[in-house]
């Protein structure tokens, strides 16, 4: 696993996955009481130290813009919140709400009862309502962009 040698405010707990932007980790803050967060990392250069490609720069720019929007939206139980963003070594790191045991809705749909599906739809609508009240529109609401906690706890 990757090490983030200069990260002093959080400790990596485990790898959650990899995506088009980079890797996602579960981290724990070193404050009292400790809090669990998701850390999305974007590598700024390849293993040989070459700068990232212009295509990757566009992806990074899109993610940075999304992080800015998340900060502007503030806290809401149905919108992923961002706690901090910083550069650590060769990575941009974004510290976000952790949806414990969360699955993409597209993977969880077959496990939901009709009543749970209604709860998920309502929570998605509440998150969108919050975004709209702040003047933002989510352009990609789809099962791959919604996280659902087991037993339909959090939906973000």
C-alpha positions in Angstrom: 0.0 0.0 0.0 1.1 3.6 -0.6 2.5 5.5 2.3 1.8 9.2 3.0 4.9 10.0 5.0 4.0 13.7 5.6 0.4 13.1 6.7 0.3 13.9 10.4 -3.3 14.7 11.1 -4.8 11.4 9.8 -3.8 7.7 9.6 -4.7 5.4 6.7 -6.9 2.6 7.9 -7.4 0.6 4.7 -7.8 0.9 0.9 -11.4 1.3 -0.2 -10.8 1.2 -4.0 -9.4 2.8 -7.1 -11.1 5.0 -9.7 -10.4 7.1 -12.7 -9.0 9.9 -10.5 -6.9 7.9 -8.1 -7.1 5.7 -5.0 -9.6 6.0 -2.2 -8.7 5.2 1.4 -10.5 5.1 4.7 -8.5 7.3 7.2 -8.9 8.2 10.8 -8.3 11.6 12.2 -5.8 12.0 15.1 -8.1 14.4 17.0 -10.3 13.5 20.0 -12.6 11.9 19.4 -11.2 10.4 16.2 -13.4 10.5 13.1 -13.3 8.3 10.0 -13.2 9.9 6.6 -12.7 8.9 3.0 -9.5 10.2 1.4 -9.4 10.4 -2.4 -5.9 10.8 -3.8 -4.8 12.1 -7.2 -1.2 11.3 -8.1 0.5 14.4 -9.7 3.2 12.5 -11.6 3.9 9.0 -12.8 6.4 6.5 -11.1 9.3 7.9 -13.1 8.5 11.5 -12.0 7.1 12.6 -15.4 4.2 15.2 -15.1 0.7 14.0 -15.6 -0.7 14.1 -19.1 -3.0 16.9 -20.4 -5.9 14.5 -20.3 -5.3 13.7 -16.7 -4.9 17.5 -15.9 -8.5 17.9 -17.2 -9.7 15.1 -14.9 -7.9 16.7 -12.0 -9.3 20.1 -12.8 -12.8 18.6 -12.9 -12.3 16.9 -9.5 -10.9 20.1 -7.9 -14.0 22.0 -9.2 -16.2 19.3 -7.7 -14.4 19.6 -4.4 -14.9 23.4 -4.5 -18.7 22.9 -5.1 -18.8 20.4 -2.2 -17.2 23.1 0.1 -19.8 25.6 -1.1 -22.7 23.3 -0.4 -21.8 22.9 3.3 -23.0 20.0 5.4 -26.1 18.0 4.6 -26.9 14.4 5.5 -27.5 13.5 1.9 -24.6 15.2 0.2 -21.0 14.0 0.5 -19.2 16.7 2.4 -15.5 17.6 2.1 -13.5 18.3 5.3 -10.2 19.3 3.9 -8.0 19.2 0.8 -4.2 19.4 0.7 -1.1 18.3 -1.2 0.8 15.4 0.5 4.0 14.4 -1.2 3.1 13.6 -4.9 -0.7 13.6 -4.3 -3.6 15.9 -4.1 -5.7 14.5 -1.2 -9.4 15.3 -0.5 -10.8 14.3 2.9 -14.5 13.6 2.6 -17.5 12.1 4.4 -17.1 8.3 4.7 -20.2 6.3 3.9 -19.5 3.2 6.0 -19.9 0.0 4.0 -21.3 2.2 1.3 -22.0 0.7 -2.1 -22.8 2.4 -5.4 -26.5 2.4 -5.8 -26.1 0.4 -9.1 -24.6 -2.4 -7.0 -27.1 -2.2 -4.2 -30.3 -2.0 -6.3 -30.9 -5.8 -6.3 -30.7 -5.9 -2.5 -33.3 -3.2 -1.8 -36.9 -4.0 -0.8 -39.5 -1.8 -2.4 -39.8 0.2 0.9 -36.0 0.7 1.0 -36.0 1.9 -2.6 -38.6 4.5 -1.6 -36.3 5.7 1.3 -33.3 5.9 -1.1 -35.3 7.9 -3.6 -36.5 10.3 -0.9 -32.9 10.8 0.5 -31.6 11.5 -3.1 -34.4 14.0 -3.5 -33.4 15.7 -0.2 -29.8 15.9 -1.3 -30.8 17.4 -4.7 -33.2 19.9 -3.0 -30.3 21.1 -0.8 -28.0 21.5 -3.8 -30.7 23.4 -5.7 -31.3 25.7 -2.7 -27.6 26.7 -2.9 -27.8 27.4 -6.6 -26.2 24.1 -7.9 -27.4 21.5 -10.3 -26.1 17.9 -10.3 -25.6 17.0 -13.9 -25.0 13.2 -13.4 -27.5 11.7 -11.0 -27.3 8.0 -11.7 -26.9 4.8 -9.8 -23.1 5.0 -10.2 -22.9 8.4 -8.4 -25.0 7.6 -5.3 -23.6 5.8 -2.3 -25.9 3.7 -0.1 -25.1 2.5 3.4 -26.2 -1.1 4.2 -29.8 -1.2 5.6 -30.3 2.1 3.9 -28.6 4.3 6.5 -26.8 7.1 4.8 -27.6 7.9 1.1 -25.3 10.4 -0.5 
